[in-house]
Structure formats: C-alpha cells, structure tokens
Amino acid sequence: MQDLVMPYACDDDSLKADSYVYRLTSVMMEAGEKLGRRFDQTVRYEEMMRKAGFVDIQVVKFKWPLNTWPKDPYYKEIGAWMQLNTDQGIEAFVMALATRVLGWSQEEALVFCAKVRKELYDTRVHAYLSM
C-alpha cells in the first residue's frame, strides 16, 4: 500500500495554517470526512493490516517536497514533480469536493485553486507530503 499523509507538513514553521496550500489539505480532509472517506487514515494502515492478519509489515516513510525548495538535487527533483502534479491537478483535487460536498460555488473553488497555485511556487515555504 502507498498513500500520502494529510495534512501537508513542514519542519520549520514556514507553512502557515492560514495559507492556501495548507488549507488545500484541510478542505480535502473536511470533504472526505463528510463523505465517510477520511484522508487522514494513512497513519493507521499498519494497525489495520495487523488486524486483518498480515505479518512482517514494513513501513517505509518518505518526504516529498511540494516544490523545489530543497537544496539536495534528489529532493529538488521530487519537489519539481510534486509541484507540477499539484499545479496541473489542483482543480481535479478540489472542484467536486468543494462544490458538491462543501457547497462552494464554482467561482469560489476556481479562485481558491488560483491562490493555491500562486503559493505553490513560493520556495520560502518548505512544505512536504509524508508518504
């Protein structure tokens, strides 16, 4: 199994709780909870697998930067791919959840996506996804 851990994380407080990038995961988590498909269950996968009878479970954790902020070339490349994935997929991530589940208008959702995109390119924010 492979999945991301929400919300986005940051080790140096450069990701603020009121930022649009952080709010992106909050929006997804709120909508997921309303749908009965919580997005914060990844941390329970090992426990769930043990209860299902699996043994020799190995948990491998990764940090995937949200943009190109890392100095290390390996993580900078991962960050570039994550930035591209998020930029190109933001509307697919947000539109149905925001409009159908949370009651936003299409315009509100598109404005939100634009604000997330703008912040996504700020390399002063050292956000990452735990995988």
The first five atom37 places (N, CA, C, CB, O) and aatype in JSON, in Angstrom:
{
  "aatype": [12, 5, 3, 10, 19, 12, 14, 18, 0, 4, 3, 3, 3, 15, 10, 11, 0, 3, 15, 18, 19, 18, 1, 10, 16, 15, 19, 12, 12, 6, 0, 7, 6, 11, 10, 7, 1, 1, 13, 3, 5, 16, 19, 1, 18, 6, 6, 12, 12, 1, 11, 0, 7, 13, 19, 3, 9, 5, 19, 19, 11, 13, 11, 17, 14, 10, 2, 16, 17, 14, 11, 3, 14, 18, 18, 11, 6, 9, 7, 0, 17, 12, 5, 10, 2, 16, 3, 5, 7, 9, 6, 0, 13, 19, 12, 0, 10, 0, 16, 1, 19, 10, 7, 17, 15, 5, 6, 6, 0, 10, 19, 13, 4, 0, 11, 19, 1, 11, 6, 10, 18, 3, 16, 1, 19, 8, 0, 18, 10, 15, 12],
  "atom_mask": [
    [1, 1, 1, 1, 1],
    [1, 1, 1, 1, 1],
    [1, 1, 1, 1, 1],
    [1, 1, 1, 1, 1],
    [1, 1, 1, 1, 1],
    [1, 1, 1, 1, 1],
    [1, 1, 1, 1, 1],
    [1, 1, 1, 1, 1],
    [1, 1, 1, 1, 1],
    [1, 1, 1, 1, 1],
    [1, 1, 1, 1, 1],
    [1, 1, 1, 1, 1],
    [1, 1, 1, 1, 1],
    [1, 1, 1, 1, 1],
    [1, 1, 1, 1, 1],
    [1, 1, 1, 1, 1],
    [1, 1, 1, 1, 1],
    [1, 1, 1, 1, 1],
    [1, 1, 1, 1, 1],
    [1, 1, 1, 1, 1],
    [1, 1, 1, 1, 1],
    [1, 1, 1, 1, 1],
    [1, 1, 1, 1, 1],
    [1, 1, 1, 1, 1],
    [1, 1, 1, 1, 1],
    [1, 1, 1, 1, 1],
    [1, 1, 1, 1, 1],
    [1, 1, 1, 1, 1],
    [1, 1, 1, 1, 1],
    [1, 1, 1, 1, 1],
    [1, 1, 1, 1, 1],
    [1, 1, 1, 0, 1],
    [1, 1, 1, 1, 1],
    [1, 1, 1, 1, 1],
    [1, 1, 1, 1, 1],
    [1, 1, 1, 0, 1],
    [1, 1, 1, 1, 1],
    [1, 1, 1, 1, 1],
    [1, 1, 1, 1, 1],
    [1, 1, 1, 1, 1],
    [1, 1, 1, 1, 1],
    [1, 1, 1, 1, 1],
    [1, 1, 1, 1, 1],
    [1, 1, 1, 1, 1],
    [1, 1, 1, 1, 1],
    [1, 1, 1, 1, 1],
    [1, 1, 1, 1, 1],
    [1, 1, 1, 1, 1],
    [1, 1, 1, 1, 1],
    [1, 1, 1, 1, 1],
    [1, 1, 1, 1, 1],
    [1, 1, 1, 1, 1],
    [1, 1, 1, 0, 1],
    [1, 1, 1, 1, 1],
    [1, 1, 1, 1, 1],
    [1, 1, 1, 1, 1],
    [1, 1, 1, 1, 1],
    [1, 1, 1, 1, 1],
    [1, 1, 1, 1, 1],
    [1, 1, 1, 1, 1],
    [1, 1, 1, 1, 1],
    [1, 1, 1, 1, 1],
    [1, 1, 1, 1, 1],
    [1, 1, 1, 1, 1],
    [1, 1, 1, 1, 1],
    [1, 1, 1, 1, 1],
    [1, 1, 1, 1, 1],
    [1, 1, 1, 1, 1],
    [1, 1, 1, 1, 1],
    [1, 1, 1, 1, 1],
    [1, 1, 1, 1, 1],
    [1, 1, 1, 1, 1],
    [1, 1, 1, 1, 1],
    [1, 1, 1, 1, 1],
    [1, 1, 1, 1, 1],
    [1, 1, 1, 1, 1],
    [1, 1, 1, 1, 1],
    [1, 1, 1, 1, 1],
    [1, 1, 1, 0, 1],
    [1, 1, 1, 1, 1],
    [1, 1, 1, 1, 1],
    [1, 1, 1, 1, 1],
    [1, 1, 1, 1, 1],
    [1, 1, 1, 1, 1],
    [1, 1, 1, 1, 1],
    [1, 1, 1, 1, 1],
    [1, 1, 1, 1, 1],
    [1, 1, 1, 1, 1],
    [1, 1, 1, 0, 1],
    [1, 1, 1, 1, 1],
    [1, 1, 1, 1, 1],
    [1, 1, 1, 1, 1],
    [1, 1, 1, 1, 1],
    [1, 1, 1, 1, 1],
    [1, 1, 1, 1, 1],
    [1, 1, 1, 1, 1],
    [1, 1, 1, 1, 1],
    [1, 1, 1, 1, 1],
    [1, 1, 1, 1, 1],
    [1, 1, 1, 1, 1],
    [1, 1, 1, 1, 1],
    [1, 1, 1, 1, 1],
    [1, 1, 1, 0, 1],
    [1, 1, 1, 1, 1],
    [1, 1, 1, 1, 1],
    [1, 1, 1, 1, 1],
    [1, 1, 1, 1, 1],
    [1, 1, 1, 1, 1],
    [1, 1, 1, 1, 1],
    [1, 1, 1, 1, 1],
    [1, 1, 1, 1, 1],
    [1, 1, 1, 1, 1],
    [1, 1, 1, 1, 1],
    [1, 1, 1, 1, 1],
    [1, 1, 1, 1, 1],
    [1, 1, 1, 1, 1],
    [1, 1, 1, 1, 1],
    [1, 1, 1, 1, 1],
    [1, 1, 1, 1, 1],
    [1, 1, 1, 1, 1],
    [1, 1, 1, 1, 1],
    [1, 1, 1, 1, 1],
    [1, 1, 1, 1, 1],
    [1, 1, 1, 1, 1],
    [1, 1, 1, 1, 1],
    [1, 1, 1, 1, 1],
    [1, 1, 1, 1, 1],
    [1, 1, 1, 1, 1],
    [1, 1, 1, 1, 1],
    [1, 1, 1, 1, 1],
    [1, 1, 1, 1, 1]
  ],
  "atom_positions": [
    [[0.84, -1.17, 0.0], [0.0, 0.0, 0.0], [0.89, 1.23, 0.0], [-0.96, 0.0, 1.21], [1.95, 1.25, 0.62]],
    [[0.45, 2.23, -0.68], [1.15, 3.51, -0.69], [0.12, 4.61, -0.66], [2.09, 3.65, -1.94], [-0.88, 4.56, -1.37]],
    [[0.35, 5.6, 0.16], [-0.59, 6.7, 0.24], [0.1, 7.89, 0.88], [-1.86, 6.3, 1.04], [1.15, 7.75, 1.52]],
    [[-0.5, 9.03, 0.71], [0.04, 10.23, 1.33], [-0.61, 10.45, 2.69], [-0.18, 11.46, 0.42], [-1.68, 9.92, 2.98]],
    [[0.08, 11.23, 3.51], [-0.42, 11.57, 4.83], [-0.83, 13.04, 4.81], [0.66, 11.3, 5.93], [-0.03, 13.91, 4.48]],
    [[-2.07, 13.3, 5.16], [-2.54, 14.68, 5.24], [-2.63, 15.07, 6.7], [-3.91, 14.85, 4.53], [-2.86, 14.21, 7.55]],
    [[-2.46, 16.33, 7.01], [-2.23, 17.47, 6.13], [-0.75, 17.58, 5.73], [-2.68, 18.76, 6.81], [0.09, 16.81, 6.19]],
    [[-0.47, 18.55, 4.85], [0.92, 18.82, 4.5], [1.7, 19.12, 5.77], [1.02, 20.01, 3.49], [1.14, 19.62, 6.75]],
    [[2.97, 18.81, 5.74], [3.82, 19.03, 6.91], [4.92, 20.02, 6.58], [4.43, 17.7, 7.4], [5.14, 20.37, 5.42]],
    [[5.6, 20.47, 7.62], [6.68, 21.42, 7.48], [7.5, 21.35, 8.76], [6.16, 22.88, 7.2], [6.93, 21.32, 9.85]],
    [[8.82, 21.32, 8.64], [9.67, 21.18, 9.82], [10.17, 22.51, 10.37], [10.85, 20.32, 9.49], [10.79, 22.54, 11.44]],
    [[9.92, 23.61, 9.67], [10.49, 24.89, 10.12], [9.47, 26.02, 10.27], [11.55, 25.32, 9.15], [9.85, 27.19, 10.31]],
    [[8.21, 25.7, 10.36], [7.14, 26.69, 10.54], [6.98, 27.66, 9.38], [7.4, 27.46, 11.79], [6.35, 28.7, 9.55]],
    [[7.52, 27.35, 8.21], [7.32, 28.24, 7.06], [5.97, 28.01, 6.39], [8.44, 28.03, 6.04], [5.53, 28.84, 5.59]],
    [[5.31, 26.92, 6.71], [3.95, 26.66, 6.21], [2.97, 27.09, 7.29], [3.76, 25.15, 5.83], [2.9, 26.47, 8.35]],
    [[2.22, 28.11, 7.01], [1.28, 28.66, 7.99], [-0.09, 28.02, 7.84], [1.17, 30.19, 7.83], [-0.51, 27.67, 6.74]],
    [[-0.78, 27.87, 8.95], [-2.1, 27.23, 8.95], [-3.12, 28.02, 8.14], [-2.6, 27.06, 10.38], [-4.11, 27.45, 7.69]],
    [[-2.9, 29.32, 7.96], [-3.86, 30.13, 7.19], [-3.47, 30.25, 5.71], [-3.98, 31.51, 7.8], [-4.12, 30.98, 4.96]],
    [[-2.41, 29.55, 5.3], [-2.0, 29.61, 3.9], [-2.96, 28.78, 3.05], [-0.54, 29.12, 3.73], [-3.59, 27.84, 3.54]],
    [[-3.05, 29.11, 1.79], [-3.94, 28.36, 0.89], [-3.41, 26.97, 0.64], [-4.1, 29.09, -0.44], [-4.2, 26.03, 0.49]],
    [[-2.1, 26.8, 0.6], [-1.52, 25.47, 0.41], [-1.92, 24.57, 1.57], [0.02, 25.54, 0.29], [-2.33, 23.42, 1.35]],
    [[-1.82, 25.06, 2.79], [-2.22, 24.25, 3.94], [-3.72, 24.02, 3.93], [-1.79, 24.92, 5.26], [-4.18, 22.91, 4.2]],
    [[-4.47, 25.06, 3.61], [-5.93, 24.94, 3.57], [-6.39, 23.93, 2.53], [-6.56, 26.3, 3.29], [-7.47, 23.35, 2.67]],
    [[-5.58, 23.71, 1.49], [-5.94, 22.7, 0.48], [-6.18, 21.35, 1.15], [-4.84, 22.58, -0.58], [-7.19, 20.7, 0.89]],
    [[-5.26, 20.93, 2.0], [-5.45, 19.63, 2.65], [-6.59, 19.69, 3.66], [-4.16, 19.18, 3.34], [-7.28, 18.69, 3.87]],
    [[-6.78, 20.84, 4.29], [-7.91, 20.97, 5.23], [-9.23, 20.82, 4.51], [-7.85, 22.33, 5.95], [-10.15, 20.16, 5.01]],
    [[-9.34, 21.42, 3.32], [-10.56, 21.31, 2.52], [-10.8, 19.86, 2.13], [-10.47, 22.21, 1.26], [-11.92, 19.35, 2.24]],
    [[-9.75, 19.2, 1.66], [-9.89, 17.81, 1.24], [-10.26, 16.92, 2.43], [-8.6, 17.32, 0.59], [-11.09, 16.02, 2.3]],
    [[-9.63, 17.16, 3.59], [-9.93, 16.34, 4.76], [-11.36, 16.57, 5.25], [-8.93, 16.65, 5.88], [-12.04, 15.62, 5.63]],
    [[-11.81, 17.82, 5.25], [-13.18, 18.12, 5.66], [-14.2, 17.44, 4.75], [-13.42, 19.63, 5.68], [-15.16, 16.83, 5.22]],
    [[-13.98, 17.56, 3.45], [-14.9, 16.94, 2.49], [-14.85, 15.41, 2.6], [-14.56, 17.38, 1.06], [-15.89, 14.76, 2.55]],
    [[-13.66, 14.86, 2.74], [-13.53, 13.41, 2.88], [-14.26, 12.88, 4.1], [0.0, 0.0, 0.0], [-14.9, 11.83, 4.04]],
    [[-14.16, 13.62, 5.19], [-14.86, 13.19, 6.4], [-16.38, 13.21, 6.19], [-14.48, 14.09, 7.59], [-17.08, 12.31, 6.64]],
    [[-16.87, 14.25, 5.51], [-18.31, 14.33, 5.23], [-18.77, 13.18, 4.33], [-18.66, 15.67, 4.58], [-19.91, 12.73, 4.42]],
    [[-17.88, 12.72, 3.46], [-18.21, 11.62, 2.56], [-18.0, 10.25, 3.19], [-17.38, 11.72, 1.3], [-18.4, 9.23, 2.62]],
    [[-17.4, 10.23, 4.37], [-17.1, 8.95, 5.01], [-15.84, 8.31, 4.47], [0.0, 0.0, 0.0], [-15.61, 7.12, 4.7]],
    [[-15.02, 9.07, 3.77], [-13.73, 8.58, 3.25], [-12.64, 9.55, 3.75], [-13.73, 8.49, 1.65], [-12.2, 10.45, 3.03]],
    [[-12.24, 9.32, 4.98], [-11.27, 10.23, 5.6], [-9.91, 10.11, 4.93], [-11.14, 9.93, 7.11], [-9.46, 9.02, 4.57]],
    [[-9.28, 11.26, 4.76], [-7.97, 11.32, 4.11], [-6.82, 11.28, 5.12], [-7.87, 12.58, 3.27], [-5.66, 11.41, 4.73]],
    [[-7.13, 11.1, 6.39], [-6.07, 11.09, 7.4], [-5.86, 9.71, 8.01], [-6.39, 12.08, 8.5], [-5.34, 9.6, 9.12]],
    [[-6.24, 8.67, 7.31], [-6.16, 7.31, 7.85], [-4.86, 6.58, 7.52], [-7.31, 6.51, 7.33], [-4.63, 5.48, 8.02]],
    [[-4.03, 7.18, 6.69], [-2.78, 6.52, 6.27], [-1.96, 6.08, 7.47], [-1.96, 7.45, 5.39], [-1.36, 5.01, 7.45]],
    [[-1.92, 6.91, 8.5], [-1.11, 6.58, 9.68], [-1.63, 5.34, 10.4], [-1.09, 7.76, 10.65], [-0.94, 4.79, 11.26]],
    [[-2.82, 4.88, 10.07], [-3.4, 3.69, 10.69], [-3.26, 2.43, 9.84], [-4.86, 3.93, 10.97], [-3.69, 1.36, 10.26]],
    [[-2.66, 2.54, 8.67], [-2.57, 1.38, 7.76], [-1.88, 0.18, 8.41], [-1.82, 1.77, 6.5], [-2.35, -0.95, 8.26]],
    [[-0.79, 0.42, 9.12], [-0.07, -0.71, 9.72], [-0.99, -1.43, 10.71], [1.21, -0.22, 10.43], [-1.08, -2.66, 10.69]],
    [[-1.65, -0.68, 11.58], [-2.57, -1.27, 12.55], [-3.7, -2.01, 11.84], [-3.15, -0.17, 13.46], [-4.07, -3.11, 12.25]],
    [[-4.24, -1.43, 10.8], [-5.35, -2.05, 10.06], [-4.91, -3.37, 9.42], [-5.88, -1.09, 8.99], [-5.65, -4.34, 9.4]],
    [[-3.68, -3.37, 8.89], [-3.18, -4.58, 8.24], [-2.93, -5.69, 9.27], [-1.89, -4.28, 7.47], [-3.19, -6.86, 9.02]],
    [[-2.41, -5.3, 10.44], [-2.19, -6.29, 11.51], [-3.53, -6.91, 11.93], [-1.48, -5.64, 12.73], [-3.63, -8.13, 12.1]],
    [[-4.54, -6.06, 12.1], [-5.87, -6.56, 12.49], [-6.44, -7.48, 11.43], [-6.83, -5.4, 12.74], [-7.25, -8.36, 11.74]],
    [[-6.05, -7.28, 10.17], [-6.53, -8.13, 9.08], [-5.74, -9.43, 8.97], [-6.45, -7.38, 7.76], [-6.06, -10.29, 8.16]],
    [[-4.67, -9.57, 9.81], [-3.92, -10.81, 9.83], [-2.58, -10.79, 9.11], [0.0, 0.0, 0.0], [-1.9, -11.81, 9.06]],
    [[-2.2, -9.66, 8.57], [-0.91, -9.58, 7.9], [0.22, -9.57, 8.93], [-0.83, -8.33, 7.01], [0.05, -9.06, 10.04]],
    [[1.36, -10.13, 8.56], [2.56, -10.14, 9.42], [3.73, -9.62, 8.59], [2.85, -11.58, 9.99], [3.62, -9.44, 7.38]],
    [[4.85, -9.39, 9.25], [6.06, -8.88, 8.58], [5.76, -7.6, 7.79], [6.64, -9.96, 7.65], [6.2, -7.45, 6.65]],
    [[5.03, -6.72, 8.39], [4.68, -5.45, 7.74], [5.86, -4.51, 7.86], [3.4, -4.82, 8.38], [6.42, -4.32, 8.94]],
    [[6.23, -3.92, 6.76], [7.32, -2.95, 6.75], [6.76, -1.59, 6.38], [8.44, -3.37, 5.76], [6.07, -1.43, 5.37]],
    [[7.06, -0.61, 7.2], [6.62, 0.75, 6.94], [7.84, 1.56, 6.5], [5.92, 1.39, 8.2], [8.83, 1.66, 7.22]],
    [[7.75, 2.12, 5.33], [8.82, 2.96, 4.8], [8.24, 4.35, 4.58], [9.42, 2.36, 3.45], [7.24, 4.5, 3.88]],
    [[8.85, 5.34, 5.17], [8.34, 6.7, 5.09], [9.24, 7.56, 4.22], [8.2, 7.31, 6.49], [10.47, 7.44, 4.25]],
    [[8.6, 8.44, 3.45], [9.31, 9.38, 2.59], [8.76, 10.77, 2.8], [9.2, 8.96, 1.1], [7.61, 10.94, 3.21]],
    [[9.57, 11.77, 2.52], [9.12, 13.15, 2.49], [9.21, 13.61, 1.04], [9.97, 14.07, 3.45], [10.28, 13.58, 0.44]],
    [[8.07, 14.04, 0.49], [8.04, 14.55, -0.87], [7.77, 16.05, -0.81], [6.94, 13.81, -1.72], [6.66, 16.48, -0.52]],
    [[8.8, 16.86, -1.1], [8.63, 18.32, -1.06], [7.55, 18.77, -2.04], [9.97, 19.02, -1.39], [7.33, 18.14, -3.08]],
    [[6.87, 19.85, -1.7], [5.78, 20.35, -2.53], [6.25, 21.23, -3.68], [4.81, 21.12, -1.67], [5.5, 21.49, -4.62]],
    [[7.47, 21.68, -3.6], [8.05, 22.45, -4.71], [9.57, 22.28, -4.67], [7.65, 23.97, -4.63], [10.07, 21.34, -4.05]],
    [[10.29, 23.15, -5.31], [11.74, 22.96, -5.49], [12.56, 23.59, -4.38], [12.16, 23.54, -6.8], [13.73, 23.91, -4.6]],
    [[12.01, 23.77, -3.19], [12.75, 24.4, -2.11], [13.98, 23.63, -1.62], [11.84, 24.6, -0.97], [14.93, 24.29, -1.18]],
    [[14.05, 22.3, -1.65], [15.24, 21.63, -1.11], [16.51, 21.95, -1.89], [15.02, 20.12, -1.1], [16.47, 22.19, -3.09]],
    [[17.62, 21.95, -1.19], [18.92, 22.16, -1.84], [19.43, 20.86, -2.47], [19.96, 22.7, -0.84], [20.09, 20.88, -3.5]],
    [[19.11, 19.74, -1.84], [19.55, 18.44, -2.34], [18.91, 18.18, -3.7], [19.18, 17.31, -1.34], [17.69, 18.26, -3.83]],
    [[19.72, 17.87, -4.74], [19.18, 17.68, -6.09], [18.11, 16.59, -6.19], [20.31, 17.34, -7.02], [17.17, 16.72, -6.97]],
    [[18.24, 15.52, -5.41], [17.27, 14.44, -5.43], [15.91, 14.95, -4.99], [17.73, 13.27, -4.54], [14.9, 14.73, -5.66]],
    [[15.88, 15.63, -3.85], [14.61, 16.14, -3.32], [14.09, 17.33, -4.11], [14.78, 16.53, -1.87], [12.88, 17.54, -4.2]],
    [[14.99, 18.1, -4.69], [14.58, 19.21, -5.56], [13.83, 18.67, -6.77], [15.81, 20.04, -6.01], [12.83, 19.25, -7.19]],
    [[14.3, 17.55, -7.33], [13.61, 16.94, -8.48], [12.24, 16.39, -8.06], [14.48, 15.83, -9.09], [11.25, 16.58, -8.77]],
    [[12.19, 15.71, -6.93], [10.9, 15.23, -6.44], [9.96, 16.42, -6.25], [11.06, 14.44, -5.11], [8.78, 16.35, -6.61]],
    [[10.48, 17.5, -5.68], [9.68, 18.7, -5.48], [9.17, 19.28, -6.78], [0.0, 0.0, 0.0], [8.03, 19.76, -6.84]],
    [[9.99, 19.25, -7.82], [9.56, 19.76, -9.13], [8.41, 18.94, -9.67], [10.73, 19.76, -10.13], [7.46, 19.49, -10.22]],
    [[8.49, 17.62, -9.51], [7.41, 16.75, -9.97], [6.14, 16.94, -9.14], [7.85, 15.28, -9.93], [5.04, 16.94, -9.67]],
    [[6.31, 17.1, -7.84], [5.15, 17.33, -6.97], [4.48, 18.66, -7.3], [5.57, 17.3, -5.48], [3.25, 18.77, -7.31]],
    [[5.3, 19.67, -7.55], [4.77, 20.98, -7.91], [3.98, 20.9, -9.21], [5.92, 22.01, -8.04], [2.88, 21.44, -9.3]],
    [[4.52, 20.24, -10.2], [3.84, 20.08, -11.47], [2.54, 19.28, -11.3], [4.76, 19.38, -12.48], [1.5, 19.65, -11.84]],
    [[2.62, 18.19, -10.55], [1.44, 17.36, -10.31], [0.33, 18.15, -9.62], [1.81, 16.13, -9.48], [-0.83, 18.07, -10.0]],
    [[0.71, 18.91, -8.6], [-0.27, 19.7, -7.86], [-0.83, 20.81, -8.73], [0.35, 20.28, -6.59], [-2.04, 21.04, -8.75]],
    [[0.04, 21.5, -9.45], [-0.4, 22.6, -10.32], [-1.38, 22.09, -11.37], [0.81, 23.26, -11.01], [-2.44, 22.69, -11.56]],
    [[-1.04, 21.01, -12.03], [-1.91, 20.5, -13.1], [-3.14, 19.77, -12.58], [-1.12, 19.59, -13.99], [-4.12, 19.63, -13.31]],
    [[-3.1, 19.3, -11.34], [-4.21, 18.52, -10.83], [-5.09, 19.23, -9.81], [0.0, 0.0, 0.0], [-6.07, 18.66, -9.33]],
    [[-4.75, 20.46, -9.47], [-5.44, 21.14, -8.37], [-6.96, 21.19, -8.58], [-4.91, 22.55, -8.22], [-7.71, 20.95, -7.64]],
    [[-7.39, 21.51, -9.77], [-8.84, 21.59, -10.0], [-9.49, 20.21, -9.89], [-9.14, 22.2, -11.38], [-10.61, 20.09, -9.4]],
    [[-8.8, 19.18, -10.34], [-9.34, 17.83, -10.2], [-9.43, 17.43, -8.73], [-8.48, 16.82, -10.97], [-10.34, 16.71, -8.34]],
    [[-8.47, 17.89, -7.91], [-8.49, 17.58, -6.49], [-9.62, 18.31, -5.77], [-7.16, 17.93, -5.86], [-10.22, 17.78, -4.83]],
    [[-9.91, 19.54, -6.21], [-10.76, 20.43, -5.43], [-12.2, 20.53, -5.91], [-10.16, 21.79, -5.44], [-13.12, 20.52, -5.09]],
    [[-12.43, 20.62, -7.21], [-13.74, 21.03, -7.72], [-14.91, 20.19, -7.19], [-13.73, 20.96, -9.22], [-15.86, 20.75, -6.65]],
    [[-14.86, 18.89, -7.34], [-16.01, 18.07, -6.91], [-16.19, 18.14, -5.4], [-15.82, 16.61, -7.35], [-17.31, 18.27, -4.92]],
    [[-15.09, 18.04, -4.66], [-15.2, 18.08, -3.21], [-15.73, 19.42, -2.73], [-13.85, 17.8, -2.57], [-16.61, 19.47, -1.87]],
    [[-15.21, 20.51, -3.28], [-15.62, 21.84, -2.82], [-17.05, 22.18, -3.24], [-14.67, 22.9, -3.36], [-17.81, 22.72, -2.44]],
    [[-17.41, 21.86, -4.48], [-18.73, 22.27, -4.97], [-19.83, 21.3, -4.57], [-18.71, 22.42, -6.47], [-20.92, 21.74, -4.2]],
    [[-19.58, 20.01, -4.65], [-20.63, 19.03, -4.37], [-20.76, 18.68, -2.89], [-20.36, 17.78, -5.14], [-21.86, 18.37, -2.42]],
    [[-19.65, 18.73, -2.17], [-19.68, 18.31, -0.78], [-19.71, 19.5, 0.18], [-18.47, 17.43, -0.48], [-20.45, 19.49, 1.17]],
    [[-18.9, 20.52, -0.1], [-18.79, 21.65, 0.82], [-19.68, 22.83, 0.46], [-17.37, 22.12, 0.88], [-19.78, 23.79, 1.22]],
    [[-20.34, 22.77, -0.7], [-21.29, 23.81, -1.07], [-20.69, 25.09, -1.63], [0.0, 0.0, 0.0], [-21.36, 26.13, -1.65]],
    [[-19.44, 25.04, -2.08], [-18.83, 26.22, -2.68], [-19.4, 26.42, -4.08], [-17.28, 26.08, -2.74], [-19.88, 25.48, -4.71]],
    [[-19.34, 27.65, -4.56], [-19.67, 27.91, -5.96], [-18.46, 27.53, -6.8], [-20.06, 29.42, -6.19], [-17.34, 27.4, -6.29]],
    [[-18.69, 27.34, -8.09], [-17.58, 27.02, -8.99], [-16.56, 28.15, -8.98], [-18.09, 26.77, -10.42], [-15.36, 27.9, -8.99]],
    [[-17.03, 29.38, -8.96], [-16.12, 30.54, -8.94], [-15.26, 30.54, -7.67], [-16.91, 31.85, -9.04], [-14.06, 30.79, -7.74]],
    [[-15.87, 30.27, -6.52], [-15.11, 30.2, -5.27], [-14.02, 29.15, -5.34], [-16.04, 29.91, -4.08], [-12.89, 29.37, -4.91]],
    [[-14.36, 28.0, -5.88], [-13.39, 26.91, -5.99], [-12.25, 27.27, -6.93], [-14.08, 25.62, -6.47], [-11.09, 26.98, -6.64]],
    [[-12.57, 27.91, -8.05], [-11.52, 28.3, -9.01], [-10.61, 29.37, -8.43], [-12.16, 28.81, -10.31], [-9.4, 29.34, -8.66]],
    [[-11.16, 30.32, -7.7], [-10.34, 31.34, -7.04], [-9.43, 30.69, -6.01], [-11.24, 32.43, -6.38], [-8.25, 31.03, -5.92]],
    [[-9.97, 29.77, -5.24], [-9.17, 29.04, -4.25], [-8.01, 28.31, -4.94], [-10.05, 28.04, -3.47], [-6.87, 28.38, -4.48]],
    [[-8.3, 27.62, -6.04], [-7.26, 26.9, -6.79], [-6.17, 27.85, -7.27], [-7.88, 26.16, -7.98], [-4.99, 27.52, -7.21]],
    [[-6.56, 29.02, -7.75], [-5.59, 30.01, -8.23], [-4.68, 30.47, -7.08], [-6.31, 31.22, -8.86], [-3.48, 30.65, -7.27]],
    [[-5.25, 30.65, -5.91], [-4.46, 31.09, -4.75], [-3.51, 29.99, -4.29], [-5.38, 31.51, -3.6], [-2.38, 30.26, -3.89]],
    [[-3.98, 28.74, -4.34], [-3.09, 27.62, -4.01], [-1.93, 27.59, -5.0], [-3.86, 26.26, -4.01], [-0.77, 27.46, -4.6]],
    [[-2.24, 27.7, -6.28], [-1.19, 27.68, -7.31], [-0.13, 28.75, -7.05], [-1.81, 27.89, -8.7], [1.06, 28.48, -7.14]],
    [[-0.58, 29.95, -6.74], [0.36, 31.06, -6.5], [1.3, 30.71, -5.35], [-0.4, 32.37, -6.19], [2.52, 30.89, -5.47]],
    [[0.77, 30.22, -4.25], [1.6, 29.87, -3.1], [2.48, 28.65, -3.37], [0.74, 29.62, -1.89], [3.56, 28.52, -2.79]],
    [[2.03, 27.78, -4.21], [2.76, 26.56, -4.52], [4.17, 26.85, -5.05], [1.99, 25.74, -5.54], [5.07, 26.04, -4.87]],
    [[4.35, 27.98, -5.68], [5.63, 28.33, -6.28], [6.54, 29.13, -5.35], [5.4, 29.1, -7.54], [7.62, 29.55, -5.76]],
    [[6.11, 29.36, -4.12], [6.92, 30.1, -3.15], [7.89, 29.15, -2.47], [6.01, 30.82, -2.11], [7.49, 28.38, -1.59]],
    [[9.15, 29.21, -2.86], [10.15, 28.28, -2.31], [10.59, 28.66, -0.9], [11.36, 28.23, -3.22], [11.41, 27.96, -0.3]],
    [[10.06, 29.75, -0.36], [10.32, 30.08, 1.05], [9.49, 29.19, 1.97], [10.02, 31.57, 1.33], [9.76, 29.09, 3.17]],
    [[8.47, 28.55, 1.39], [7.62, 27.62, 2.15], [8.16, 26.21, 1.95], [6.11, 27.72, 1.69], [8.21, 25.7, 0.84]],
    [[8.56, 25.6, 3.05], [9.23, 24.29, 2.99], [8.26, 23.16, 3.34], [10.43, 24.27, 3.94], [8.51, 22.36, 4.25]],
    [[7.17, 23.11, 2.62], [6.13, 22.11, 2.86], [6.47, 20.81, 2.15], [4.76, 22.62, 2.38], [7.19, 20.79, 1.15]],
    [[5.95, 19.72, 2.69], [6.12, 18.41, 2.05], [4.96, 17.52, 2.42], [7.46, 17.76, 2.48], [4.23, 17.76, 3.38]],
    [[4.8, 16.49, 1.62], [3.86, 15.41, 1.92], [4.65, 14.26, 2.52], [3.08, 14.96, 0.66], [5.71, 13.9, 2.01]],
    [[4.13, 13.7, 3.58], [4.7, 12.46, 4.09], [4.05, 11.34, 3.3], [4.46, 12.29, 5.64], [2.84, 11.32, 3.1]],
    [[4.86, 10.42, 2.86], [4.37, 9.29, 2.07], [4.73, 8.0, 2.81], [4.97, 9.29, 0.63], [4.42, 6.91, 2.33]]
  ]
}
